[in-house]
Amino acid sequence: MYQILQLSDPHFGAVDLEQAEAAIALAAEIQPDLTLVPGDFSMRARKREMVAASAWLERLPEPRFTIPGNHDVPLLNQPIDRFFRPFRRYKKYINEELEPTLDLTIGRLLGFNSSTPFGLHIDWSRGFLSPFQGQRIATGFDDAEGLRMVAFHHPLHRKDETSRVLISPLPLVQRSLAMGKVDIVFAGHFHQSYAGVIELGHDDRNVVVSQSSTVCSTRTKGEPAGFHLLRLAETRIEILRYSWLDGSFTHDLTTNFKKQHGRWHQCG
């Protein structure tokens, strides 16, 4: 099976170095077919944070696929960068491309920059997609074969007890995912692990969602640091959760999915 290692939200600037090193060691042992880091490499896009994040990223198995997160944009103490060149350091130290496309033997992966440096809303950490980005989801797989995969920084799912805002505008995102017949959505941001199926409300389509916790940040949100390892086949997905327990990353949960008649079902 094709393996994707999902390491979200390392947050250099608020990093647990023991966990960061352990993730590199385990990644070398797993030897995934792809390493995916969906944003928040830094805390405030400071140069020293981005340099450290880049050095960590370079030690992870290739090929690597990255997109920026909201913390990869400077704060207001760097107003020129914040408003006029918000992703300058991300592009210099992590990846010149903010929205990459990668064709894999298992399918196609599209990355999207859901982070905005400013807006009319009060909470600038929120994630947004534009109609243009929605159109890219809807049509970006027209000539693709195999699994259709999308990566955002901001999530599609939240726990019932939280009021944190999902990626917006949600109807646009859901409709675009349904039109593109997307199979898997990767995300992070909440520092909380989730693996499940979400109904899209259009054309009887649903999608498997893989949202992993922070891999090595001290900023945990009610659960330990961790990551996901996905094992993929054309009609089967396994999502293995690893959690930081007793000083090491331990595989503690596997969630299985099967595709039947164009829809994904959680099983086992």
C-alpha positions in Angstrom: 0.0 0.0 0.0 1.1 3.6 -0.7 2.1 5.4 2.6 1.7 9.1 3.4 3.2 10.4 6.6 1.2 13.4 7.8 3.1 15.6 10.3 1.1 18.7 11.1 1.8 22.0 13.0 5.4 21.6 14.2 5.4 25.2 15.4 9.1 26.0 15.7 9.3 28.7 18.2 7.2 26.6 20.6 8.7 23.2 19.8 9.5 20.1 21.9 12.9 19.2 20.5 12.7 15.6 21.8 9.5 15.1 19.9 10.9 16.7 16.8 13.9 14.4 16.8 11.7 11.4 17.5 9.5 12.2 14.6 12.5 12.3 12.3 13.8 9.0 13.6 10.4 7.2 13.2 9.9 8.7 9.7 13.3 7.3 8.7 12.1 3.9 10.0 8.7 4.1 8.3 10.2 5.4 5.0 6.9 6.7 3.6 6.2 7.2 -0.1 5.3 10.9 0.7 5.8 13.2 3.7 3.1 15.8 4.1 3.3 18.8 6.4 0.1 21.0 6.1 1.3 24.2 7.7 2.3 26.1 10.8 6.0 25.5 10.6 6.6 28.4 12.9 5.0 30.5 15.6 5.4 34.0 14.2 7.3 33.5 10.9 10.5 34.8 12.6 13.7 34.1 10.7 15.2 31.8 13.3 11.9 29.8 13.5 11.8 29.3 9.7 15.5 28.4 9.6 15.0 25.7 12.3 11.8 24.5 10.6 13.6 24.2 7.3 16.5 22.2 8.8 14.0 19.8 10.4 12.0 19.5 7.1 15.2 18.7 5.2 15.8 15.7 7.4 12.4 14.1 6.6 12.0 11.5 3.8 11.5 12.8 0.3 9.3 13.6 -1.6 7.9 16.2 0.7 4.7 18.2 0.2 4.0 21.4 2.2 1.5 24.2 2.4 1.6 27.3 4.7 -0.5 27.8 7.9 -1.7 30.9 9.6 1.3 31.0 12.0 3.6 31.1 9.0 2.5 34.8 8.5 4.3 37.5 10.6 2.4 39.4 13.4 1.7 43.1 13.4 5.1 43.9 14.8 6.3 43.2 11.2 3.6 45.3 9.4 5.3 45.5 6.0 5.7 41.7 5.8 2.2 41.1 7.3 0.3 43.2 4.7 2.6 43.3 1.7 4.6 40.1 1.6 3.1 37.8 4.2 4.6 34.5 2.9 8.1 35.9 2.1 9.9 33.8 4.7 7.8 30.7 4.1 8.7 30.9 0.4 12.3 31.5 1.1 12.9 28.7 3.7 10.1 26.2 3.2 8.6 26.2 -0.3 8.4 28.8 -3.1 5.1 27.3 -4.1 2.1 28.1 -1.9 -0.3 25.8 -3.7 1.5 22.8 -5.1 0.2 20.0 -7.2 1.7 16.5 -7.1 0.9 13.5 -9.2 1.6 10.2 -7.4 1.4 6.6 -8.3 -1.7 6.4 -6.1 -3.4 9.5 -7.5 -3.2 13.3 -7.4 -2.7 15.7 -4.4 -3.6 19.4 -4.6 -2.4 21.8 -1.9 -4.3 25.0 -1.0 -3.3 28.1 1.0 -6.2 28.6 3.3 -4.4 31.2 5.5 -5.1 34.9 5.0 -2.8 37.7 6.5 -5.7 40.0 7.2 -9.5 40.4 6.6 -12.7 42.1 7.7 -13.2 39.4 10.4 -11.8 39.8 13.9 -10.0 36.5 14.0 -7.2 36.5 11.4 -6.3 32.9 12.3 -9.4 31.7 10.4 -9.1 29.8 7.2 -10.7 30.8 3.9 -10.9 29.6 0.3 -11.8 31.8 -2.6 -14.2 30.9 -5.4 -11.1 30.6 -7.7 -9.6 28.0 -5.3 -13.0 26.2 -5.2 -12.9 26.0 -8.9 -9.5 24.5 -8.8 -10.8 21.8 -6.5 -13.8 21.1 -8.8 -11.7 20.9 -12.0 -8.2 20.0 -10.8 -8.8 16.3 -11.1 -10.3 16.2 -14.5 -7.3 14.5 -16.1 -6.2 12.6 -13.0 -6.4 8.9 -12.2 -6.6 7.2 -8.9 -7.3 8.8 -5.5 -8.2 12.5 -5.4 -6.6 14.2 -2.5 -6.7 17.8 -1.1 -4.6 19.4 1.6 -5.7 22.5 3.6 -4.2 23.9 6.8 -7.7 24.6 8.2 -10.0 21.8 9.1 -13.4 20.5 8.0 -14.3 18.9 11.4 -14.4 20.0 15.0 -15.3 18.3 18.2 -18.8 18.9 19.4 -17.7 20.8 22.5 -15.7 23.4 20.7 -16.8 26.6 19.0 -13.6 26.9 16.9 -14.3 28.0 13.3 -14.0 25.6 10.4 -12.6 26.5 7.0 -14.9 29.1 5.3 -17.1 29.5 3.4 -18.0 25.9 4.2 -20.8 25.5 1.6 -18.3 26.5 -1.1 -15.7 24.1 0.1 -18.2 21.2 0.4 -19.7 21.8 -3.0 -16.2 22.1 -4.6 -15.0 18.8 -2.9 -18.2 17.1 -4.2 -17.8 18.4 -7.7 -14.1 17.3 -7.7 -15.1 13.9 -6.4 -12.4 14.2 -3.7 -11.6 11.1 -1.7 -9.3 12.5 1.1 -8.9 15.8 2.8 -5.8 16.5 4.9 -5.7 19.2 7.5 -4.3 20.3 10.9 -4.6 23.6 12.8 -6.7 22.4 15.8 -3.9 20.2 17.3 -6.5 17.5 17.7 -6.6 14.2 15.8 -9.6 13.1 13.8 -10.1 10.4 11.2 -13.5 9.9 9.8 -16.0 10.4 7.0 -17.9 13.7 6.4 -21.0 14.1 4.3 -20.6 16.9 1.7 -24.3 17.6 1.1 -24.0 17.5 -2.7 -24.4 14.7 -5.3 -24.5 12.1 -2.4 -20.7 12.6 -2.0 -18.7 12.2 1.1 -15.0 12.4 1.9 -12.5 10.8 4.3 -10.9 13.4 6.5 -7.4 13.1 8.1 -6.7 15.8 10.7 -3.6 15.2 12.7 -2.5 16.7 16.0 0.6 18.8 16.4 3.6 16.6 15.8 6.0 18.4 18.1 4.6 21.6 19.5 4.3 22.4 23.2 0.9 24.0 22.4 -1.2 20.8 22.8 -5.0 21.1 22.9 -6.2 18.5 25.3 -4.4 15.5 23.8 -0.8 14.5 23.3 1.3 15.4 20.3 1.1 13.0 17.4 0.8 12.3 13.7 -1.0 10.2 11.2 0.3 7.5 8.8 -2.0 6.8 5.9 -1.9 3.5 4.0 -3.7 3.9 0.7 -5.1 1.7 -2.0 -7.7 2.6 -4.7 -10.7 1.5 -2.6 -9.2 1.2 0.9 -7.7 3.7 3.4 -6.1 3.0 6.7 -5.3 5.9 9.0 -2.9 5.0 11.8 -2.7 7.5 14.7 0.6 7.8 16.6 0.6 9.6 20.0 3.4 10.8 22.3 3.0 8.4 25.2 5.7 7.7 27.9 8.4 9.4 26.0 7.9 8.0 22.5 5.5 8.0 19.6 3.3 5.0 19.9 0.7 3.6 17.4 -2.5 3.6 19.4 -5.4 3.7 16.9 -6.2 2.5 13.4 -9.3 3.7 11.5 -10.2 1.8 8.3 -12.3 3.0 5.3 -13.6 1.2 2.2 -15.1 2.7 -0.9 -18.2 1.1 -2.4 -20.4 2.5 -5.2 -18.6 5.8 -5.1 -19.0 6.4 -1.3 -16.6 5.9 1.6 -17.6 3.9 4.6 -15.8 3.6 7.9 -15.3 -0.1 8.9 -13.6 -2.3 11.4 
